[in-house]
Amino acid sequence: MNWTFENFKPHLENLTPQAREKALEIAEHLMEKGGISEEKAIKEAIVRAEEWFLNSEG
C-alpha cells in the first residue's frame, strides 16, 4: 500500500515534511506486519516519526 499525505491529512498536517514522510514510511511498515488497524498504525507512526525527527535534529 502506498500511503500519501492526503489519506491522513488531519493527522499529519502539523508535522514537518521530513517527519511526515517518515510517519508514512513507518505506518506502511506497521500495516505490512499486520495485526494493527490503519488508525492505530498512523498514530503510532506519528509518535515514532516525531521522536525520530527530534533525535535527528540533535
Residue pairs with C-beta under 8 A, 6 or more apart in sequence:
1 28
1 31
1 32
2 28
3 24
3 27
3 28
4 24
5 12
5 20
5 24
8 24
8 27
8 42
11 42
11 43
11 46
12 20
12 23
12 24
12 42
12 46
15 23
15 46
15 49
15 50
15 53
16 53
18 53
18 56
19 49
19 50
19 52
19 53
20 49
22 45
22 48
22 49
22 52
22 53
23 42
23 45
23 46
23 48
23 49
24 45
25 45
26 44
26 45
26 48
26 49
27 38
27 41
27 42
27 44
27 45
30 36
30 41
30 44
30 45
31 38
31 41
36 44
